[in-house]
Amino acid sequence: MLEGLPPNGATHIMRVSAPEREARGIADLIAESFDPAEVATAAFEEGESWAVEVYFGEAPDEANVRELVRIVAPQAADAAVFATLDKKDWVAASLEGLAPVAVGRVVVHGSHDRGRIAPNRIGIEIEAALAFGTGHHGTTQGCLHAIVSQAKRGKPRRTLDVGTGTGVLAIAAARLFHRPVLASDIDRVAVVTSRENARLNKASAEITFLHAPGLGAREFRRTGRFDLILANILLGPLKGLAKPMRPLLAPGGTVVLSGLLAPQAMSALAAYRAQGLRLKRKRTIEGWTTLELSARQQRPVRRG
């Protein structure tokens, strides 16, 4: 996985080896401890162990980073290696170890695996660079599962992807539904990146991209309500979006929330229940929870 909003031209890298559980924990803790616009983390299998790589936009406080590693893996902290990174090399380095991720017919992959995608699959090529969302993180996978499940139930007339990042969710919705998608992000780099990814994945015709903070821009209301709203962000922003999001949801529509550590899920759910939404399904993948909500009463919750 590669998480965060990697800095343009990262200059420094930290690398450490650890067992899988500890490696994932290190990557998650560091990602939570820094501004995602300045730091990105990657955890991946490497031989019989796992490796963690952290990319920094400027020289990090090495002692502080080692202490974060020590919290999760005390024996690995002193073995962490710090180095400078040539601008031209960091994207290639971040892609090492990232295998394709398959969810239903959708396969998210990097350019290095382009030739391995079967013709009957929907291949979405996303490079681990510049914006959040490669498909390898539990939050993105949870949202992809929700999109694939929605496709089996029926195609939404309109989809909204809030905090689109790389655009991977918007692209998946466009490729599966062949219906209009509005993708927004507060970060201009993410909007530029997602627009280019949509072009490369032949999904530009269905997706409109918008640079906007929150949900107050009139473009969100111009085309009518949305049958599916996706928001893979963080707990704080998700809670703040609950009230302005509700009028944008079509009757019987579905809201998919992610970016939530498992213990945070109930806090997010409470904010949306206060707006009249009900839990439809909850998925937890690698400690990250995705919630599917609806404005109408649903059958008992399934867990998976």
C-alpha positions as CSV (number, residue, x, y, z in Angstrom):
1,M,0.0,0.0,0.0
2,L,1.0,3.6,-0.5
3,E,-0.9,6.1,1.6
4,G,-1.0,9.8,2.0
5,L,-0.7,12.6,-0.5
6,P,3.0,12.2,-1.5
7,P,5.0,15.4,-1.8
8,N,5.9,16.5,-5.3
9,G,9.6,15.5,-5.7
10,A,10.1,13.7,-2.3
11,T,13.6,14.3,-1.1
12,H,14.1,11.8,1.8
13,I,13.2,8.2,2.5
14,M,13.1,6.0,5.6
15,R,13.2,2.2,5.2
16,V,12.8,-0.5,7.8
17,S,12.1,-4.3,7.8
18,A,9.6,-6.0,10.1
19,P,7.0,-8.8,10.2
20,E,3.8,-8.1,8.3
21,R,1.6,-7.1,11.2
22,E,4.3,-4.7,12.6
23,A,5.1,-3.3,9.1
24,R,1.5,-2.4,8.5
25,G,1.3,-0.9,12.0
26,I,4.4,1.2,11.4
27,A,3.1,2.5,8.1
28,D,-0.4,3.3,9.5
29,L,1.0,5.1,12.6
30,I,3.4,7.2,10.6
31,A,0.7,8.1,8.1
32,E,-1.6,9.2,11.0
33,S,1.2,11.2,12.6
34,F,2.1,13.5,9.7
35,D,0.5,15.8,7.3
36,P,-0.5,13.6,4.4
37,A,0.5,16.4,2.0
38,E,4.1,16.1,3.2
39,V,4.6,12.4,4.0
40,A,3.6,9.1,2.3
41,T,4.0,5.5,3.6
42,A,4.3,2.2,1.9
43,A,4.3,-1.3,3.4
44,F,4.9,-4.4,1.2
45,E,6.1,-8.0,1.2
46,E,9.8,-8.5,0.6
47,G,11.0,-12.1,0.6
48,E,10.2,-13.7,4.0
49,S,9.6,-10.4,5.7
50,W,7.9,-7.0,5.0
51,A,9.4,-3.6,4.3
52,V,8.2,-0.2,5.2
53,E,9.2,2.9,3.2
54,V,8.3,6.4,4.2
55,Y,8.7,9.3,1.7
56,F,9.3,12.9,3.0
57,G,9.0,16.2,1.2
58,E,11.9,17.6,3.4
59,A,14.5,16.2,5.8
60,P,12.6,14.5,8.7
61,D,13.4,14.5,12.4
62,E,15.0,11.1,12.5
63,A,14.8,10.6,16.2
64,N,11.0,11.4,16.2
65,V,10.4,8.9,13.3
66,R,12.4,6.2,15.1
67,E,10.3,6.7,18.3
68,L,7.1,6.2,16.2
69,V,8.6,2.9,14.8
70,R,9.6,1.9,18.4
71,I,6.0,2.2,19.5
72,V,4.9,-0.6,17.1
73,A,8.2,-2.6,16.7
74,P,10.8,-1.8,19.4
75,Q,13.3,-4.2,17.9
76,A,13.2,-2.5,14.5
77,A,13.6,1.2,15.5
78,D,17.4,1.2,15.6
79,A,17.6,-0.6,12.2
80,A,15.6,2.1,10.3
81,V,17.7,3.6,7.6
82,F,17.3,7.1,6.4
83,A,18.6,8.4,3.0
84,T,18.1,11.2,0.5
85,L,16.2,10.4,-2.6
86,D,16.7,11.6,-6.1
87,K,13.5,13.3,-7.5
88,K,13.5,11.1,-10.6
89,D,13.7,7.9,-8.6
90,W,11.1,8.2,-5.8
91,V,8.0,7.2,-7.8
92,A,9.7,4.1,-9.2
93,A,10.9,3.2,-5.7
94,S,7.4,3.5,-4.3
95,L,6.0,1.1,-6.8
96,E,8.2,-1.8,-5.8
97,G,6.2,-4.7,-4.4
98,L,2.8,-3.4,-5.3
99,A,0.9,-6.2,-6.9
100,P,-2.5,-5.8,-8.7
101,V,-5.5,-5.6,-6.5
102,A,-8.7,-7.4,-7.7
103,V,-12.2,-6.7,-6.4
104,G,-14.8,-8.4,-8.5
105,R,-14.1,-7.6,-12.2
106,V,-12.1,-4.5,-11.2
107,V,-8.3,-4.8,-11.1
108,V,-6.3,-1.8,-9.9
109,H,-2.7,-2.0,-11.1
110,G,0.4,0.0,-11.9
111,S,1.9,0.3,-15.4
112,H,4.4,-2.4,-14.6
113,D,1.6,-5.0,-14.5
114,R,-0.4,-3.6,-17.5
115,G,0.3,-6.7,-19.6
116,R,-1.0,-9.1,-16.9
117,I,-4.6,-8.0,-16.8
118,A,-7.0,-10.5,-18.3
119,P,-9.2,-9.2,-21.2
120,N,-12.5,-9.9,-19.2
121,R,-11.4,-7.7,-16.3
122,I,-11.8,-4.0,-15.9
123,G,-8.2,-2.8,-15.5
124,I,-7.6,0.5,-13.8
125,E,-4.1,1.7,-14.1
126,I,-3.1,3.9,-11.1
127,E,0.5,4.9,-10.3
128,A,1.5,5.2,-6.7
129,A,2.3,8.9,-7.0
130,L,1.0,12.4,-6.2
131,A,-2.4,11.5,-4.7
132,F,-4.0,9.1,-2.3
133,G,-5.5,5.9,-3.7
134,T,-3.7,3.0,-5.3
135,G,-6.2,0.3,-4.4
136,H,-3.8,-1.4,-1.9
137,H,-5.2,0.1,1.3
138,G,-8.1,-1.3,3.1
139,T,-10.1,1.9,2.8
140,T,-9.9,1.9,-1.0
141,Q,-10.6,-1.8,-1.2
142,G,-13.7,-1.4,1.0
143,C,-15.0,1.3,-1.3
144,L,-14.3,-0.8,-4.4
145,H,-16.3,-3.7,-2.9
146,A,-19.2,-1.3,-2.3
147,I,-19.0,-0.1,-5.9
148,V,-18.9,-3.6,-7.3
149,S,-21.9,-4.6,-5.1
150,Q,-23.8,-1.6,-6.2
151,A,-23.3,-2.6,-9.9
152,K,-24.9,-6.0,-9.1
153,R,-28.0,-4.3,-7.7
154,G,-28.4,-1.7,-10.4
155,K,-26.6,1.3,-12.0
156,P,-26.9,4.6,-10.2
157,R,-28.0,7.5,-12.4
158,R,-25.4,9.8,-10.8
159,T,-22.4,9.1,-8.6
160,L,-20.5,11.6,-6.4
161,D,-16.9,10.9,-5.3
162,V,-15.9,13.3,-2.5
163,G,-12.1,13.5,-1.9
164,T,-11.3,11.7,-5.1
165,G,-7.5,11.6,-4.7
166,T,-6.1,9.6,-7.7
167,G,-9.7,9.2,-9.0
168,V,-9.6,5.4,-8.6
169,L,-13.1,5.2,-7.2
170,A,-14.6,7.6,-9.7
171,I,-13.0,5.7,-12.5
172,A,-14.2,2.4,-11.2
173,A,-17.8,3.8,-11.0
174,A,-17.6,5.2,-14.5
175,R,-16.2,2.0,-16.0
176,L,-18.8,-0.2,-14.2
177,F,-21.9,2.0,-14.5
178,H,-21.3,4.1,-17.6
179,R,-23.3,6.9,-16.0
180,P,-22.2,10.4,-14.9
181,V,-19.8,10.8,-12.1
182,L,-18.8,14.0,-10.3
183,A,-15.4,13.8,-8.6
184,S,-14.2,16.5,-6.2
185,D,-11.2,17.2,-4.1
186,I,-9.9,20.0,-1.9
187,D,-6.4,19.6,-3.3
188,R,-5.6,20.9,-6.8
189,V,-2.8,18.4,-7.4
190,A,-5.3,15.6,-6.7
191,V,-7.8,17.0,-9.2
192,V,-5.1,17.3,-11.9
193,T,-3.8,13.8,-11.1
194,S,-7.3,12.2,-11.2
195,R,-8.3,13.9,-14.4
196,E,-5.2,12.5,-16.1
197,N,-5.8,9.1,-14.7
198,A,-9.4,9.2,-16.0
199,R,-8.0,10.1,-19.5
200,L,-5.5,7.2,-19.4
201,N,-8.2,4.8,-18.3
202,K,-10.7,6.0,-20.9
203,A,-13.2,7.2,-18.4
204,S,-13.1,10.9,-19.1
205,A,-16.4,11.0,-20.9
206,E,-18.4,10.0,-17.8
207,I,-16.5,12.0,-15.1
208,T,-16.6,15.7,-14.3
209,F,-13.8,16.9,-12.0
210,L,-14.2,19.7,-9.5
211,H,-11.7,21.5,-7.2
212,A,-13.8,22.4,-4.2
213,P,-13.6,22.4,-0.4
214,G,-16.5,20.7,1.3
215,L,-19.9,20.4,-0.5
216,G,-21.0,24.0,-0.7
217,A,-20.3,24.6,-4.4
218,R,-23.3,25.0,-6.6
219,E,-21.9,22.3,-9.0
220,F,-22.9,19.7,-6.5
221,R,-26.6,20.6,-6.9
222,R,-26.6,21.6,-10.5
223,T,-27.4,18.1,-12.0
224,G,-29.7,16.9,-9.3
225,R,-29.3,14.4,-6.4
226,F,-26.9,11.5,-6.4
227,D,-27.9,7.8,-6.1
228,L,-24.4,6.9,-4.8
229,I,-22.0,9.1,-2.8
230,L,-18.5,7.9,-2.0
231,A,-16.3,9.6,0.6
232,N,-13.0,8.0,1.5
233,I,-11.4,10.6,3.7
234,L,-10.8,10.7,7.5
235,L,-13.1,10.7,10.5
236,G,-13.1,14.4,11.1
237,P,-14.0,15.6,7.6
238,L,-16.5,12.7,7.3
239,K,-18.4,13.9,10.3
240,G,-18.3,17.5,9.1
241,L,-19.8,16.4,5.7
242,A,-22.8,14.5,7.2
243,K,-25.2,17.4,7.3
244,P,-24.3,19.1,3.9
245,M,-24.2,15.7,2.2
246,R,-27.8,14.6,3.2
247,P,-29.6,17.0,0.8
248,L,-27.4,15.7,-2.1
249,L,-28.5,12.1,-1.6
250,A,-31.4,10.9,-3.8
251,P,-34.3,9.0,-2.2
252,G,-33.2,5.4,-1.6
253,G,-29.6,6.3,-2.4
254,T,-26.4,4.9,-0.9
255,V,-23.6,6.6,1.0
256,V,-20.2,4.9,1.3
257,L,-17.9,6.1,4.0
258,S,-14.3,5.0,4.5
259,G,-10.9,6.2,5.8
260,L,-12.0,4.9,9.2
261,L,-10.0,2.9,11.7
262,A,-12.3,0.2,13.1
263,P,-12.8,1.9,16.5
264,Q,-13.8,5.1,14.7
265,A,-16.7,3.6,12.7
266,M,-19.4,4.1,15.4
267,S,-18.5,7.8,15.7
268,A,-18.9,8.3,12.0
269,L,-22.1,6.3,12.0
270,A,-23.6,8.4,14.7
271,A,-23.1,11.6,12.7
272,Y,-25.0,10.1,9.7
273,R,-27.7,8.4,11.7
274,A,-28.5,11.9,13.0
275,Q,-29.2,12.8,9.4
276,G,-31.7,10.0,9.0
277,L,-29.4,7.4,7.4
278,R,-29.3,3.7,8.3
279,L,-26.4,1.2,8.3
280,K,-26.7,-1.1,5.3
281,R,-23.4,-2.9,5.5
282,K,-20.1,-2.7,7.3
283,R,-16.8,-4.1,6.0
284,T,-13.5,-4.2,7.8
285,I,-10.3,-4.9,5.8
286,E,-6.9,-4.8,7.5
287,G,-8.3,-2.8,10.4
288,W,-10.0,-0.2,8.3
289,T,-13.8,0.0,8.1
290,T,-16.1,1.0,5.3
291,L,-19.7,1.8,6.0
292,E,-22.6,1.6,3.5
293,L,-25.5,3.7,4.5
294,S,-29.0,4.3,3.1
295,A,-31.9,6.7,3.7
296,R,-34.4,3.9,3.8
297,Q,-34.7,0.8,6.1
298,Q,-32.6,-2.1,5.0
299,R,-32.4,-5.7,5.8
300,P,-30.2,-6.8,8.7
301,V,-26.6,-5.7,8.5
302,R,-24.1,-8.2,7.0
303,R,-20.5,-8.2,8.1
304,G,-17.6,-9.2,5.9
